């Protein structure tokens, strides 16, 4: 199921990052994912936007991506469960990492 979520994220990533047309024959590289994540984070906190407002905006965007994927026939509840788990796991990892590395993110 995670692969299905990734396909929806891939499609949005290709559009947002001005990459060649979607091509599911290959996965985004780690560098491409990091670059897309950097771009999303930079937009979410640009112009002194409060982190909470950035989180809400990114959450709304993620919800939209989930709905795009659900319209392609994937179970929305399963997509939401996966998104919740992955978000929680990454937030915990970042929370543990950031105090030790204040000038870096986990994006790279």
LINMO-V270544 format. One record per backbone hydrogen bond with DSSP energy under -1.0 kcal/mol. NH is the residue of the N-H (numbers start at 1). CO is the residue of the C=O. E is the energy in kcal/mol with one decimal. If there is no record, write none. Layout:
BEGIN
NH;CO;E / NH;CO;E
END
This chain:
BEGIN
5;1;-1.7 / 6;2;-2.5 / 7;3;-1.8 / 8;4;-1.4 / 9;5;-2.4 / 10;6;-3.3 / 11;7;-2.3 / 12;8;-2.0 / 13;9;-2.9 / 14;10;-2.9 / 15;11;-1.8 / 16;12;-2.9 / 17;13;-2.8 / 18;15;-1.1 / 19;14;-2.2 / 26;23;-1.3 / 33;29;-2.6 / 34;30;-2.6 / 35;31;-2.6 / 36;32;-2.4 / 37;33;-2.8 / 38;34;-2.8 / 39;35;-2.3 / 40;36;-2.6 / 41;37;-2.7 / 42;38;-2.9 / 43;39;-2.2 / 44;40;-2.4 / 45;41;-1.5 / 49;46;-1.2 / 54;50;-2.1 / 55;51;-2.6 / 56;52;-2.4 / 57;53;-2.4 / 58;54;-2.6 / 59;55;-2.4 / 60;56;-2.4 / 61;57;-2.1 / 62;58;-2.6 / 63;59;-2.6 / 64;60;-1.9 / 65;61;-2.3 / 66;62;-2.5 / 67;63;-2.2 / 68;64;-2.3 / 69;65;-2.3 / 70;66;-2.7 / 71;67;-2.1 / 73;70;-2.0 / 74;69;-1.2 / 79;75;-2.3 / 80;76;-2.7 / 81;77;-2.2 / 82;78;-2.4 / 83;79;-2.7 / 84;80;-2.7 / 85;81;-2.3 / 86;82;-2.9 / 87;83;-2.6 / 88;84;-2.3 / 89;85;-2.7 / 90;86;-2.6 / 91;87;-2.6 / 92;88;-2.3 / 93;89;-2.2 / 94;90;-2.9 / 95;91;-2.5 / 96;92;-1.8 / 97;93;-1.9 / 98;94;-3.0 / 101;97;-1.1 / 104;101;-2.1
END
